[in-house]
C-alpha cells in the first residue's frame, strides 16, 4: 500500500464525539505529499482532567475552534479515494463515525487499516505503543499525543509495514525466529513457525532468508529449517548453503 492517509484524533473527554484535534498526513507512492492539522470545538464542549493530562489541550484552546463539519470540509478533498491508516484504528474510526453521526453527515464508509494490529503481527513480543513502534521504523516521535505528530508517526510506520514490495524484515523478528528454532531443537516448517509464533508467513520467510544468509539457520531437508549449533560440522554448513528454500 503506497497511497494512503494517516489520521489521528485527540478527544476532549470520554465521549467519542468530543474530537478536539485532528492530524492528517497524505502519502503518495510512499512519500508524504501533504499534511493538515486543526483544533476542533468538541461535542460535548468540555475537557476532562484525564484527556487534558494526555494531550495538554483545554477549553481555552478549543473554545474558538471551528466545528467538525467545517474542519472535515477541508480534509475530505485531501483524502478522497485513499484508505485511512491509524494506530489503533478502533479508536479513531469510532470517533470519526460517531462525530459524523452527531452532525448527521453522510459517512463515506472509509477503508481503515491499523498499524497497531500490523505491528503486533510483525513483532509479537514487547510493547506496541505508537512511540515505540515509530522508533523501530526510524521515526523519532517527540510530540506524542499532538495529533499531527502522531499522524506523522503513524504514516512512517505504515510506509514500512504496508509497503507490499518491501515487506519489512527487522532484526527483532529474526532473533525471535532464531530463538524459537533453538528452543524447539528440531527442524520446523515455515508454516508451523508462523502458526506457533502468530506471525505473518511473509515476515517468517524474510526472517528465515536473512538467518540463512547469516549462517544461523540451515535446511536439513526441503522446506524445513533448524538453528545452526556451534558444533555443526562443515557438512551441515555446506547443506545450509546449497539447499533450496
PyMOL commands that set and color helices and strands:
alter all, ss='L'
color gray80, all
select helices_A, chain A and resi 49-55+59-62+68-79+89-102+115-122+130-136+147-161+164-166+171-184+190-197+201-213+234-242
alter helices_A, ss='H'
color red, helices_A
select strands_A, chain A and resi 4-11+19-28+31-39+83-86+112-114+188-189+217-218+224-227
alter strands_A, ss='S'
color yellow, strands_A
deselect
rebuild
show_as cartoon
